[in-house]
Amino acid sequence: GLLEQMTLPLYFGWFLLSSIQDKIECTAMDFLKTLDTLEAFKKHSSDFTGKPEKEVDLEQYFEAKGVLHCTTKFCDYGNAEGAKDYAQKTAVKEFYGSVFELSLSALFVTPRTVGARVSLTEEQLVLWPADAESVVPAAASLPLGSRAHVTLGCANGVEPVQTGLDLLEILLLQQEGQQGELVEEMELGSLTYYGEGRWLLNLREPICVPACFSSFFG
Ligand code: ACK
C-alpha cells in the first residue's frame, strides 16, 4: 500500500557529523583554490571552459549539494530496484543510527563533479549493495565499494549521482593500466591527471570522519 511505500527513504547512507562538515568543505575549497592556480591545471583549463586560454575559478564552478554523506543505497522511496530488500537487510537494521569512522582517501575533480573517495572497511562493506558498481557494466570488475564517495559539489545542471560515476570512470582507467600523468606532489598528497578534465589527489594521510548510518527522506 501507499503507506508502506512511503516508509522507504530517498536513500540510505553515512551522514558526516555536522561538526566535521565545515572542515571537509574547507579542505575541498582549499584544494580547488590550489588546483586552479597550478600551471599544469591552467594548461588543461579548456577541459572545463571549452575555450583555450580561458581560466576557470573552480570555487565558483561547483555548487554544494546539501548535507555531506556517502550514499549506500539509493531507494527513490521504494522505486529503485532492490530498495525494499536492502531496507530489510539484517545489517541495515542492526547498524541504523550507528556512528562509523569513514576514511576519505582521495579527492577528485572532473568538469562535472568534485568529490572525495571513501575507502570502506570490511565491516562497512556489509552495508554496501552488491550491485552498486555493476549498474555500470564496465565497472562490474571493480572491487565492491569502489563507487563509495562523498559528493562535494556539482557543476551547473549536473546531478549528484554523477559523482560516483566519475569516480568509477577514473578507477576504470587505473585498472586498464593508465597511470595518468603525475603532476605534482602537493601538501595533501600526489596529484594525477587522467585527461579530459579528470584530476585525482591521493591523500598522503586519509581523512577520518565520523559518520552516522541513517537515511534521508527529503
Ligand atoms: O551524491 P550522491 O551519492 O548521489 O547522493 C545523492 C543521493 O542519491 C540523493 O540524490 C544519489 N543518487 C541519486 N540517484 C542515484 C542512483 N540512481 N544510484 C545511486 N545513487 C544515486 C546522489
Residues whose N, C-alpha, C, O or C-beta is under 5 A from the ligand:
A	BS01	ACK	Y11 T71 F74 T151 P160 V161 T163
